[in-house]
Amino acid sequence: MKKLVILDFDGTIYNGDSLLHFARFLNPLKYFGSLFLIAFPMVFSKLGLLSADRVKVLFFRIHLKGLSEQQLKEKGIAFFEKHRHRLYPKAIQFIRKEQEDESRCVVVSASCVAWLQPFCDFLKTELVCTQLETDSGGNYTGNIKGENVKGKAKIKALKQVINMADYDSVSAFGNSTEDRVLATISQQYYHCFFE
């Protein structure tokens, strides 16, 4: 039997929001200042006057714009070393067991490869996530490349790399309202399973 396991990252297998944690790790002073800067855009987003993706891009521009791929990669590794303890032990055990059973385990997330890849390397999972745009010099612009991989975009991104019909069993794990869309492509959907 071919099994596929789809796992959201933030709040599902990782305790917290890795984007916020990573921004704070990069520069605590800038992080707290940015919370003030995005306060009004966040309010507009909650009122439906501004998309959440626009607020996210604003946050990316504050924290990531101008950094090189190599810089961000190095910061991502250091972040993993400091925050690895935030992976839920139950999630690690579950993933290891599924891998012993030869399940294909894929993390799908609206967070980004720079800080997620070290976690996925540790867990030996594949990663499908939001991509960041770089300029011709290889520096990040702060913009999203393609779609922000959340909600229905998670399914679209997964289907670009996985043929669901190849699997006899598909299980999905999430923790937010938007993650519940994963139930439409799985036989079993589990909510807040590893907490």
Short mmCIF file of the C-alpha atoms (twelve columns), coordinates in Angstrom:
data_MODEL
# 
_entry.id   MODEL 
# 
loop_
_atom_site.group_PDB 
_atom_site.id 
_atom_site.type_symbol 
_atom_site.label_atom_id 
_atom_site.label_alt_id 
_atom_site.label_comp_id 
_atom_site.label_asym_id 
_atom_site.label_seq_id 
_atom_site.Cartn_x 
_atom_site.Cartn_y 
_atom_site.Cartn_z 
_atom_site.pdbx_PDB_model_num 
ATOM 1   C CA . MET A 1   0.000   0.000  0.000   1 
ATOM 2   C CA . LYS A 2   1.406   3.404  -1.018  1 
ATOM 3   C CA . LYS A 3   0.844   6.014  1.678   1 
ATOM 4   C CA . LEU A 4   1.144   9.794  1.544   1 
ATOM 5   C CA . VAL A 5   1.310   11.949 4.670   1 
ATOM 6   C CA . ILE A 6   0.763   15.720 4.280   1 
ATOM 7   C CA . LEU A 7   1.782   17.924 7.196   1 
ATOM 8   C CA . ASP A 8   1.251   21.628 7.795   1 
ATOM 9   C CA . PHE A 9   4.209   23.169 9.672   1 
ATOM 10  C CA . ASP A 10  3.324   26.170 11.868  1 
ATOM 11  C CA . GLY A 11  1.161   25.152 14.805  1 
ATOM 12  C CA . THR A 12  0.872   21.574 13.526  1 
ATOM 13  C CA . ILE A 13  4.314   20.009 13.893  1 
ATOM 14  C CA . TYR A 14  6.031   23.198 15.136  1 
ATOM 15  C CA . ASN A 15  4.863   24.995 18.258  1 
ATOM 16  C CA . GLY A 16  4.160   28.550 17.122  1 
ATOM 17  C CA . ASP A 17  4.521   30.745 14.041  1 
ATOM 18  C CA . SER A 18  7.955   30.192 12.497  1 
ATOM 19  C CA . LEU A 19  7.782   33.376 10.400  1 
ATOM 20  C CA . LEU A 20  7.384   35.555 13.489  1 
ATOM 21  C CA . HIS A 21  10.015  33.559 15.373  1 
ATOM 22  C CA . PHE A 22  12.448  33.827 12.463  1 
ATOM 23  C CA . ALA A 23  11.945  37.590 12.093  1 
ATOM 24  C CA . ARG A 24  12.571  38.038 15.810  1 
ATOM 25  C CA . PHE A 25  15.660  35.813 15.539  1 
ATOM 26  C CA . LEU A 26  17.036  37.920 12.665  1 
ATOM 27  C CA . ASN A 27  16.702  41.238 14.471  1 
ATOM 28  C CA . PRO A 28  14.699  41.577 17.711  1 
ATOM 29  C CA . LEU A 29  14.673  45.383 17.595  1 
ATOM 30  C CA . LYS A 30  13.422  45.483 13.999  1 
ATOM 31  C CA . TYR A 31  10.887  42.758 14.811  1 
ATOM 32  C CA . PHE A 32  9.181   44.697 17.593  1 
ATOM 33  C CA . GLY A 33  9.262   47.868 15.491  1 
ATOM 34  C CA . SER A 34  7.663   46.022 12.589  1 
ATOM 35  C CA . LEU A 35  4.738   44.933 14.753  1 
ATOM 36  C CA . PHE A 36  3.934   48.614 15.210  1 
ATOM 37  C CA . LEU A 37  4.368   49.307 11.471  1 
ATOM 38  C CA . ILE A 38  2.003   46.542 10.387  1 
ATOM 39  C CA . ALA A 39  -0.607  47.138 13.109  1 
ATOM 40  C CA . PHE A 40  -2.860  49.265 10.895  1 
ATOM 41  C CA . PRO A 41  -2.486  47.054 7.797   1 
ATOM 42  C CA . MET A 42  -3.403  44.086 10.029  1 
ATOM 43  C CA . VAL A 43  -6.577  45.868 11.150  1 
ATOM 44  C CA . PHE A 44  -7.456  46.651 7.513   1 
ATOM 45  C CA . SER A 45  -6.827  42.986 6.659   1 
ATOM 46  C CA . LYS A 46  -9.186  41.798 9.412   1 
ATOM 47  C CA . LEU A 47  -11.823 44.209 8.082   1 
ATOM 48  C CA . GLY A 48  -11.409 42.803 4.584   1 
ATOM 49  C CA . LEU A 49  -9.995  46.050 3.204   1 
ATOM 50  C CA . LEU A 50  -6.519  44.638 2.559   1 
ATOM 51  C CA . SER A 51  -5.467  41.103 1.693   1 
ATOM 52  C CA . ALA A 52  -3.486  39.087 4.233   1 
ATOM 53  C CA . ASP A 53  -0.961  38.392 1.462   1 
ATOM 54  C CA . ARG A 54  -0.254  42.147 1.109   1 
ATOM 55  C CA . VAL A 55  0.418   42.377 4.852   1 
ATOM 56  C CA . LYS A 56  2.730   39.366 4.615   1 
ATOM 57  C CA . VAL A 57  4.690   40.970 1.746   1 
ATOM 58  C CA . LEU A 58  5.045   44.152 3.803   1 
ATOM 59  C CA . PHE A 59  6.455   42.050 6.653   1 
ATOM 60  C CA . PHE A 60  8.833   40.248 4.256   1 
ATOM 61  C CA . ARG A 61  10.071  43.562 2.835   1 
ATOM 62  C CA . ILE A 62  10.848  44.864 6.323   1 
ATOM 63  C CA . HIS A 63  12.767  41.773 7.384   1 
ATOM 64  C CA . LEU A 64  14.128  40.008 4.294   1 
ATOM 65  C CA . LYS A 65  14.618  42.577 1.533   1 
ATOM 66  C CA . GLY A 66  18.259  42.897 0.488   1 
ATOM 67  C CA . LEU A 67  19.460  39.714 2.156   1 
ATOM 68  C CA . SER A 68  21.290  37.262 -0.100  1 
ATOM 69  C CA . GLU A 69  20.235  33.641 -0.540  1 
ATOM 70  C CA . GLN A 70  23.428  32.539 1.227   1 
ATOM 71  C CA . GLN A 71  22.838  34.878 4.167   1 
ATOM 72  C CA . LEU A 72  19.287  33.659 4.603   1 
ATOM 73  C CA . LYS A 73  20.350  30.034 4.279   1 
ATOM 74  C CA . GLU A 74  22.948  30.469 7.029   1 
ATOM 75  C CA . LYS A 75  20.435  32.272 9.243   1 
ATOM 76  C CA . GLY A 76  17.928  29.472 8.604   1 
ATOM 77  C CA . ILE A 77  20.389  26.834 9.823   1 
ATOM 78  C CA . ALA A 78  21.208  28.863 12.944  1 
ATOM 79  C CA . PHE A 79  17.483  29.390 13.560  1 
ATOM 80  C CA . PHE A 80  16.877  25.645 13.341  1 
ATOM 81  C CA . GLU A 81  19.610  24.935 15.894  1 
ATOM 82  C CA . LYS A 82  18.024  27.384 18.336  1 
ATOM 83  C CA . HIS A 83  14.374  26.431 17.712  1 
ATOM 84  C CA . ARG A 84  14.501  22.705 16.976  1 
ATOM 85  C CA . HIS A 85  12.993  22.102 20.424  1 
ATOM 86  C CA . ARG A 86  9.766   23.676 19.130  1 
ATOM 87  C CA . LEU A 87  9.027   20.600 17.013  1 
ATOM 88  C CA . TYR A 88  6.361   18.603 18.806  1 
ATOM 89  C CA . PRO A 89  7.963   15.339 20.054  1 
ATOM 90  C CA . LYS A 90  4.785   13.472 19.100  1 
ATOM 91  C CA . ALA A 91  5.131   14.783 15.540  1 
ATOM 92  C CA . ILE A 92  8.763   13.665 15.264  1 
ATOM 93  C CA . GLN A 93  7.864   10.190 16.522  1 
ATOM 94  C CA . PHE A 94  4.918   9.949  14.144  1 
ATOM 95  C CA . ILE A 95  6.951   11.016 11.105  1 
ATOM 96  C CA . ARG A 96  9.758   8.574  11.950  1 
ATOM 97  C CA . LYS A 97  7.228   5.739  12.282  1 
ATOM 98  C CA . GLU A 98  5.550   6.618  8.971   1 
ATOM 99  C CA . GLN A 99  8.939   6.698  7.246   1 
ATOM 100 C CA . GLU A 100 9.724   3.238  8.631   1 
ATOM 101 C CA . ASP A 101 6.491   2.131  6.943   1 
ATOM 102 C CA . GLU A 102 7.793   3.752  3.709   1 
ATOM 103 C CA . SER A 103 5.170   6.507  3.682   1 
ATOM 104 C CA . ARG A 104 5.976   9.610  1.656   1 
ATOM 105 C CA . CYS A 105 5.947   12.547 4.096   1 
ATOM 106 C CA . VAL A 106 5.527   16.079 2.742   1 
ATOM 107 C CA . VAL A 107 5.456   19.338 4.706   1 
ATOM 108 C CA . VAL A 108 3.306   22.026 3.059   1 
ATOM 109 C CA . SER A 109 3.496   25.548 4.444   1 
ATOM 110 C CA . ALA A 110 2.897   29.240 3.861   1 
ATOM 111 C CA . SER A 111 6.272   29.850 5.516   1 
ATOM 112 C CA . CYS A 112 9.452   29.796 3.420   1 
ATOM 113 C CA . VAL A 113 12.270  27.455 2.478   1 
ATOM 114 C CA . ALA A 114 15.049  29.544 4.062   1 
ATOM 115 C CA . TRP A 115 14.055  28.623 7.597   1 
ATOM 116 C CA . LEU A 116 11.915  25.527 6.973   1 
ATOM 117 C CA . GLN A 117 14.429  23.477 4.959   1 
ATOM 118 C CA . PRO A 118 16.714  22.709 7.945   1 
ATOM 119 C CA . PHE A 119 13.709  21.371 9.871   1 
ATOM 120 C CA . CYS A 120 12.662  19.223 6.902   1 
ATOM 121 C CA . ASP A 121 16.237  17.979 6.450   1 
ATOM 122 C CA . PHE A 122 16.200  16.923 10.113  1 
ATOM 123 C CA . LEU A 123 12.806  15.233 9.713   1 
ATOM 124 C CA . LYS A 124 13.765  13.797 6.277   1 
ATOM 125 C CA . THR A 125 10.546  15.122 4.742   1 
ATOM 126 C CA . GLU A 126 9.898   16.838 1.436   1 
ATOM 127 C CA . LEU A 127 8.936   20.514 1.500   1 
ATOM 128 C CA . VAL A 128 6.364   22.452 -0.519  1 
ATOM 129 C CA . CYS A 129 6.142   26.092 0.574   1 
ATOM 130 C CA . THR A 130 5.845   29.764 -0.292  1 
ATOM 131 C CA . GLN A 131 8.750   30.939 -2.453  1 
ATOM 132 C CA . LEU A 132 10.521  34.283 -2.156  1 
ATOM 133 C CA . GLU A 133 11.455  36.414 -5.145  1 
ATOM 134 C CA . THR A 134 15.098  37.345 -5.750  1 
ATOM 135 C CA . ASP A 135 16.560  40.054 -7.957  1 
ATOM 136 C CA . SER A 136 19.219  39.535 -10.657 1 
ATOM 137 C CA . GLY A 137 21.941  39.715 -7.998  1 
ATOM 138 C CA . GLY A 138 20.424  36.897 -5.951  1 
ATOM 139 C CA . ASN A 139 19.117  39.165 -3.189  1 
ATOM 140 C CA . TYR A 140 15.601  38.895 -1.823  1 
ATOM 141 C CA . THR A 141 13.137  41.588 -2.901  1 
ATOM 142 C CA . GLY A 142 10.611  40.919 -0.137  1 
ATOM 143 C CA . ASN A 143 7.999   39.837 -2.696  1 
ATOM 144 C CA . ILE A 144 6.414   36.421 -2.980  1 
ATOM 145 C CA . LYS A 145 7.276   34.389 -6.076  1 
ATOM 146 C CA . GLY A 146 4.090   32.717 -7.285  1 
ATOM 147 C CA . GLU A 147 1.358   32.115 -4.726  1 
ATOM 148 C CA . ASN A 148 1.342   32.261 -0.959  1 
ATOM 149 C CA . VAL A 149 0.947   28.566 -0.121  1 
ATOM 150 C CA . LYS A 150 -2.027  28.658 2.226   1 
ATOM 151 C CA . GLY A 151 -5.608  27.422 2.043   1 
ATOM 152 C CA . LYS A 152 -6.554  26.189 -1.434  1 
ATOM 153 C CA . ALA A 153 -3.112  27.202 -2.725  1 
ATOM 154 C CA . LYS A 154 -1.690  24.340 -0.625  1 
ATOM 155 C CA . ILE A 155 -3.635  21.837 -2.705  1 
ATOM 156 C CA . LYS A 156 -2.579  23.497 -5.952  1 
ATOM 157 C CA . ALA A 157 1.102   23.506 -4.906  1 
ATOM 158 C CA . LEU A 158 0.965   19.869 -3.767  1 
ATOM 159 C CA . LYS A 159 -0.648  18.734 -7.027  1 
ATOM 160 C CA . GLN A 160 2.203   20.343 -8.980  1 
ATOM 161 C CA . VAL A 161 4.653   17.857 -7.441  1 
ATOM 162 C CA . ILE A 162 2.460   14.913 -6.414  1 
ATOM 163 C CA . ASN A 163 0.051   12.725 -8.356  1 
ATOM 164 C CA . MET A 164 -2.544  11.944 -5.683  1 
ATOM 165 C CA . ALA A 165 -3.862  9.026  -7.733  1 
ATOM 166 C CA . ASP A 166 -0.571  7.196  -7.110  1 
ATOM 167 C CA . TYR A 167 -1.452  6.704  -3.435  1 
ATOM 168 C CA . ASP A 168 -3.786  4.227  -1.788  1 
ATOM 169 C CA . SER A 169 -3.922  6.216  1.437   1 
ATOM 170 C CA . VAL A 170 -3.579  9.976  2.018   1 
ATOM 171 C CA . SER A 171 -3.505  11.449 5.529   1 
ATOM 172 C CA . ALA A 172 -3.292  15.181 6.267   1 
ATOM 173 C CA . PHE A 173 -2.548  17.142 9.425   1 
ATOM 174 C CA . GLY A 174 -3.292  20.798 10.128  1 
ATOM 175 C CA . ASN A 175 -4.208  23.242 12.866  1 
ATOM 176 C CA . SER A 176 -5.963  26.235 11.277  1 
ATOM 177 C CA . THR A 177 -9.301  26.836 9.587   1 
ATOM 178 C CA . GLU A 178 -7.470  27.221 6.264   1 
ATOM 179 C CA . ASP A 179 -5.784  23.818 6.747   1 
ATOM 180 C CA . ARG A 180 -9.163  22.076 6.780   1 
ATOM 181 C CA . VAL A 181 -9.131  22.292 2.982   1 
ATOM 182 C CA . LEU A 182 -6.602  19.428 3.112   1 
ATOM 183 C CA . ALA A 183 -9.509  17.159 4.075   1 
ATOM 184 C CA . THR A 184 -10.710 17.400 0.467   1 
ATOM 185 C CA . ILE A 185 -7.631  15.557 -0.833  1 
ATOM 186 C CA . SER A 186 -7.191  13.032 1.976   1 
ATOM 187 C CA . GLN A 187 -9.037  10.061 3.379   1 
ATOM 188 C CA . GLN A 188 -8.072  11.073 6.918   1 
ATOM 189 C CA . TYR A 189 -7.664  14.657 8.146   1 
ATOM 190 C CA . TYR A 190 -6.401  15.295 11.699  1 
ATOM 191 C CA . HIS A 191 -6.682  18.665 13.413  1 
ATOM 192 C CA . CYS A 192 -4.231  19.762 16.160  1 
ATOM 193 C CA . PHE A 193 -3.153  16.129 16.447  1 
ATOM 194 C CA . PHE A 194 0.385   16.575 17.812  1 
ATOM 195 C CA . GLU A 195 -0.133  19.212 20.500  1 
# 
